Amino acid sequence: MADHFEKIQKLPDPVPGCPNFRRVPGYKVYCCGQPTIAGFEAALTKVTGTAYPKEGKIIWFNLRQEPNVYVNGEPICARPPNKIGEYAELGNVTRDSAKADEEEFIKVIEGRAKENAGKLKFVDINKAEKEIEVKEVVTLSNVIEGLKAKFPGLVHMRIPVCNSAAPLETDFDILVKTLIGTNINTPVIINDQVGLSRATTGCVAACLFKEFQISASFEGLVETVPGVNLDLLKMDRYKMDPNKDALFRGEFEVIKELVAELKDEGAKNECDKVIDKNGPAKTGGTGIKQLRENIAESKLSYEIMDDAAQVFLKSKIMDNIHKYFYIIVFAGYIRDAAVSAREAVDAEKKSGVALPASGKCAIPASELKLTKTFVQFMEENASFRDLIETGKGNLQWERDIPPAALSNLEAIAAKDFKGNLGQIIHDLYQTAHVMFGDMPQGDHKKRAKYRFASKTLMRILPNNLKGEVEALIEKKSITLDLYEILGQCTWGQGIKA
């Protein structure tokens, strides 16, 4: 499948060949989609600019599960037929397996081109077939090796992650291990196919690591400056807009339980600040996806979808809560690590970094050490794993009809369902108008009210009609739709599937 497609670029000021390239405000962290060969060089040139040496260390993380091969300089990935144009959720993919798949993939491409007079057939994300003459085929690994001629400090690390759920605990450790020993100004670039969810998640984790470097390196040094209000420099002073809905603030029940367990509200605050910087302009970022508010937006969409679509969306919402949960836990781990790192200085080196005025250490970022891995941190806090598994679905998936309104509808229906049908429909929509009053006017609100009316009508049907309608729905003769139910209960009564 071709990685690039029409309208892949979502952001202004594009870098040619590198979809949705941007810098996270306040951090030397960059996010993008899969570049072309020329796009790699354009992105690296932009990152180094005139200030950063081209031979300096540059960390590039690729978070894709799909193996990539470059045909005529353009990226093409291998995907199963059922994942064309879909989010890549390819199971247990490792760095080694992705590289092995890449080597096998190039053989397949070369073989197919040879069998087709030097031409390659492939599809785009819309499953439309394309064909090109093959002039050059090269693996992603070899593209990276070629770039090192101009950028010898380039380090390319693959961490294959799925699209919706959190990265694995070991994935966080791979990221940290790769970043340990870098300077605060070392550029970090993270890509997935388009520069959306996976890359944004990686950028949030990288920014949190940069926060660790700042906190662990500079606290001792800053304390020596007279007149500095240290509270103003704390990284966790971020405050969420109290006027936002609770879901948009990320105040899910399982998250509130986590914050209480961590005993560190600053972990969520720091995480939310970084998520906002990685989000779109409305939350202070330069990106596309807002990892926290996207959950709330999906939850609002859930209310207006049919049952089949709800099953899929519910799974995605829980996956994204799982991801948000783990990012907060990682923030807690990093904050804890910053405290430990300030003390984890070898005795023989301590005199070289200790400040005379306070005795505290000002450790260069490249010399910081972590005393434990994220996996070890999670082993020490194993209850977090159970908490997210049992709590990620703890949401109010359907709005509760007010008891008085339900009792009124049930009483009217029980007295004379057909005779009171006009009153029932009126009261259904009047109740829906009140219940969904918080939603903005438009098609979403109309569908939510209609869906509520359909489900509630089904709920209050007299038993003789309910059994008949349920049987027809079961046999797919009709659907759970207000007008279809009304039609069956009036002029269609007696019609069987």
N, C-alpha and C positions, 0 to 999 in steps of 0.2 A: 504494500500500500504506500502511495506517495505521502510523505509527511506534510507537505505544504499544500494549501488549497486556497481557492478564492476567498477573500475576506478573512484570512487567518490573522491579519494585522488588526488588532483592536485598539491600539494606542496611537497617539500622535507622535510625530518626530521619529519615524522608523529608521532603524539601521539596516541598510540593504543586506538581504540574505539572512538576517537574524530576527525572527519574528518576536515582536513585543518586548524588545530589549529595553530595560529601564534600571535605574539605580534606586535602591531603597533610601529615602531621605534620612540623612544623619548617619548612615553606615556605608562602609566600602563593600557593599553587598549588592550584587546585580542578579537580575532574573531575566530569562528569555526562553523562547522555544528552540527546537532543534535547528541549528544554523546550517546553511550550505557551507561548502568548503571556503568560498570567499567570505561568507558571513562570519565564520570563525575569526578570520583575520581582522575583519572590520570591527567586530566586537572587542577583540583584544587590543586593537589600536586605540579604540575609544576609551577603554578602561585605563590603559597606561598613559594616554595623552602626552603631555610634555613634562609632567612632574614625576611620574613613576617610571623607573628604569625597565626597559623591555626585557632585560635579562633577570629582573627580580622575580621572586616567587609569586605565582598566580595560581590559586586553587580553583579548579573547575569541577563541579559535581554534576554528573548526569544521573537523574533519578528515574530513567525509563526502564521498564521491564523488557521492552521489545528490542531485538537485535537490529542494528542499523548498518546499511551499506550505502555507499555513495556511487550513484550512476551519473556520469557526466557532471559531477560536482553537486548533484541534488540528493538529499537524503530519502531513502526508501526503507521502510521497516517491514519486518515479517510479522504477520498476525494470523490467527486462525480465522476461517471464513466468517464465524459468528461474531468476530470482534472488529470487523471493518466498519469504520465510522463510529465505533462505540468506545467508551472508556476502557482503557487497558487494565483489566483485572486478570492477570495471567497466572496467579497462584504463587507457588514457592520458587521464585527466581532469585538466583544469587549472582554476584559479580562474575564468578567463574563460569557459571552456566550460560550467562548472557554472552560472555566472550566466546565460549565454545559454539553457541548458536550462531554467532556472527560469522565465524569461520565456515560453518556449514552453509549458512545463507549465501555467502559469496559464491560458493561452489554451485549452488542451485541456480543463481542468477547467470553465472557464466555458462552453465550447461544449457539453460533455456535460450539464451541468446545465440549460442552456437547452433542449436537445433532450428532456429528461426531466422537464418540468414543474417545474423548479427543484430537482430531486433529483439527488444524485450517488451512483453505485454505485462501490464500491471493495472491496478485500479486506484481511483481516488477515494476520498472519504464517503462519497455518494455512491460508491460501487460502480461508477462509470468506467468502462475499460479504456485504457490508453496504450499507445505503442510508440516506442522511441528507438532510434538507432543507437546502439551502445558503442561509445567511443572510449570510455574509461570506467573501470569499476575498482573501488578501493574500500576497504573496511574502515569503520570509525577509528579503530585503534591506529591504523596506518595514517589516517588524516591527522590525528593528534601528534604522532611522531614527526610528521612533516612540518607541523607548526612550530616544533621546538627549535627549528633552525633559526627562526626570528625571535622566538620567545622561549629561551632555554630553561627558564625557571617554571615553565608551565607544568602543573601537576593535575592530571585528569583522573578522577575517581568515580567509578560507577557505584551507586547505591540503589538498586532496583526496588522501587516501592509501588504499592498499588495506589489507585486514584483516590479512593474515598476514606478508607480507614487510616489509622495512625501508622507511621513507620514502625517496624519492629524495634524492640528495645536495643537489639544489637546494631540496628541501623543508626540510632542516635550515637552509639559508641564509635562506629566507623567514622561518622562525621567529626566527632570530637577528636579522635585519634589523628585524623588528617589535619585538623586545624591546630593541634598542640604544636608549639614551636614556631608558629607564625607571629608576625607583628600585628599591631592593631591596624596598621595601614595596608596590610596585605589584601589585595583584592580577592573576593570570593564570588564566583559566578555559578549560578545554578540553573539547569535547564530541564524541561521535559519536552513533550512534543510541541505544545503551543505556548507555554509560559503561563499555565493556569494553576490548577490546584496542587499538583505534586511539587512543582517548582516553588510555588508560594510557601508551601509547608516547609520545604528545605530552607528557604530564605529566612523564615521566622526562626528556625533552629539556629541558623548561622548568626543571625543578629543577636540572639540570646547569648551565644558564645562570645560575640564581640562585647556584650555587656559584662560578661564574666571577666574579660581581659581588662576592661576599663576599671571595674570595681576592684579587682584584685591588685592591679598595678599601681593605681593612682591614689587610693585612699590615704595611704601613709604620707605620700608626698603632699597632697592637698592640705592635710592637717597642719603642715608647717607654715602655711601662708596666713599671715595675720589678717584678722577681720573677715575671713571667709565664713559665711553661714553654711555649715555642712549639710543642714537639712535641705537647703535649696538644691544641692547637687545629688541628692539621693535619686536612684533610678526608679524607685517604686512609688513616686509621689503622684503618678498618673491617677486621675479621677474620671470615672465614666460619667457621661452626661446623664444626670438623674431623670431627665425628661424622656429618655428612651424607654421603650417597652422592656420589661424584664428579660424577655427572650433575646432581644437585640443586645442587652447588656451581658448576655451569657450566663444569666442566673438560673440555670437548670438545676433541678434538685440534686443530681449527682455531683454537679460542680460545687454547689454549696457544701455538700458533705465532704468533698475533697479538701476545700479550703479549710474547713474545720479540722480535718485530720492532719493537714500539713502544719497547722498552727502558724501559717505565714500568708496573710492576705496579700502581702507584697508580691508573691509569686504570680497570682492572677493579675494584679495590676501591671506588673512588668510585661507579662505575656500579652495582655490586652493592648498595651501601648505599642508593642512591636507588631502585633497583628494589624493594628490601625495603620501603622506606617507602611505595611506591606499591602494594604488594601487600596481601593480607588481613591480619587481625589476627595470625595465627600468625608472620608475619615482621616485625611491628612497624608495619604500615600500617593504613589504613582502607578499602582498596579491595577489588576482587573478583579481578582477574587478577594472578598472579605471573609476570611475563614470563620469568624464568629457569627457575623450577621447573616451569612449565607444559610446557616442552620435555621435561623428565625424565618427567613424568606421562604425556605423550603417548607417549613411547618405551616405557613400561611397558605402556600400552594396546595398542601396536602388536603385542606378542607374542601377544595373545589373539584378534586379529581374523583374519577370513578374507582370502584373497588380494586380492579386489576392494577391500575396505575398507583393506587395508594400502597399496595404491597411493596412495589419496587421503591417508591419514595420513602416509605417508612424505614426500609433497610438502609438507604443512603443517609437519612437523617441520623439514625443511630450510629452509623459508621463515622459521620462527621463529629458527633458528640464525643465518640471514642477518641478521635484525633485531637480535638480541643482539650479533652481531659489529659491526654498524654503530653501535649505541649506545655500545659500548666505544670504537670509533674516534672517535666524536664527543666522548666524555669526554676522550680523549687530545688532541684538537684544542682543546677548551675549556681544559684545563690548560695547554697550550702558549700559548694566547691570553692567559691570565691573567698569565703571566710577561712576555709582550710588552707587554701593556696598561700595566703599571706603568712601562714605559720610554717608551711612546708618548705623551708629553706635549709639547705645543708649548713651545718655549723660553720664549716670553713668558709662558706660564701656569705654568711650572714653579715659579717662586718662590712662587706662591700656594698650591701644594699640597705643596711639599717641607717635611719636618719638620726643624726646626733640629738636633735631637739626632743624627739619623742621615743626613739628606739624602735619605731615601727618600720616595716620594710616597704620600700618602693621598688618592686621587682619588675624588670623589663618583661613585657608581655610574652616575648619569645622564650622566656625562661620559666614561665609558670608551669606548675605541675598539678595534676589532679590525684588525690589520694585514693579515689575509688572510681570504678566505672559506673555507668548508668544502670547496667544490669545488676551490679552489686547493690546499688542504691535501691533498686526495685525489690531485690531479695530481702533487704532489711525492712522494706515496707510492702510486703507481699499482699497485705490486705487491700492495697490500691487496685490490684488486678481483679480481685473478686468484686470490689466496689463498682468498677466500671462495667464489668460483665453483667451484673445484676441491675445496675442503675441506669444504663444508657437508654433504656426504653421507658423510663419513668417520666412520661409526658402525658398531658391531657390530650389524647388524640382526637377526641370529639368534644364539642362544646355541650355542656349539660343544659338541657331545657329546664327552665325554672319549674319547680314542683307544682306551683299553683297553676301555671299555664298547661302543664301536662294533665293535671287532674281535671281541669276544665274541658280539655279536648276529649279525654276519655269518657267523661260524663255525657257530653253531647253525642259522641259516637255511639255509646251504649244505649242511649234513649231512643234514637231513631237515626241510624247512620245515613240512609238515603235521603230522608226528609230534611236532615240538618246538614247536608253536604255543602251547601253554599256557605253556611256559617262556619263549618269546619275549615274550608279552604281560606276564608277570610281570617280566621283566628290563627291558622298555621302561618300565614304570611305576616300577620301583625306581630306574632311572636318572633319570627325570623328577623323582622325589621329591627326589633329591639336587641336581639342576641348578636346580630352582626353589625350593629351600629358603629363599631370602631373601625370597620373596613371602609376604605375610600370607595366612592361611587364608581361603577364600571362593571365590565363583564365578570370580573372575579367575584364581586359581591353578588351579582345576580345568580351566578352558578352555585355559590355557597348557599344562598337562601333556597334555591330550587332543590339542591341536593338534600338540605335539611328537611324541606317539606316532603320530599319523596320518602325519606327514611322514617319520618315521624308519622306520616299517613300509614305506612306499613305497620308501624308499632301499635296504632290505635284501631286497626281494622277489627271488626267483630270476628269471632273465631271461625265461623263458617266461611267467610270470605277470605280470611287470612290463609287458611289451609289451601284453598283453591289457588290463590295468587302465589303462595310459596312453591306449590307444585309446578306451576307454569314457569316460574323463574328458575327452578331447579332444572327443568327440561329445556331452558333457554328459549321458550316460546315467547316470553316477554322479558323485560329487564326491570331493575329496580328504578323505575322512572315514574314520576308523578302522574303524567297523562296516561301512560300505559296501565298503571294500577287503577286509575279512575275509570278508564275505558272498560277494563275487565269487570270492575265492580258495578257498572251501570249497564250499558248495552251489550257488553261482551260476556255477561255472566252465563256460565254453563259451557262456554267454549273450552275444550280440553286440548292439551298439547298433542 
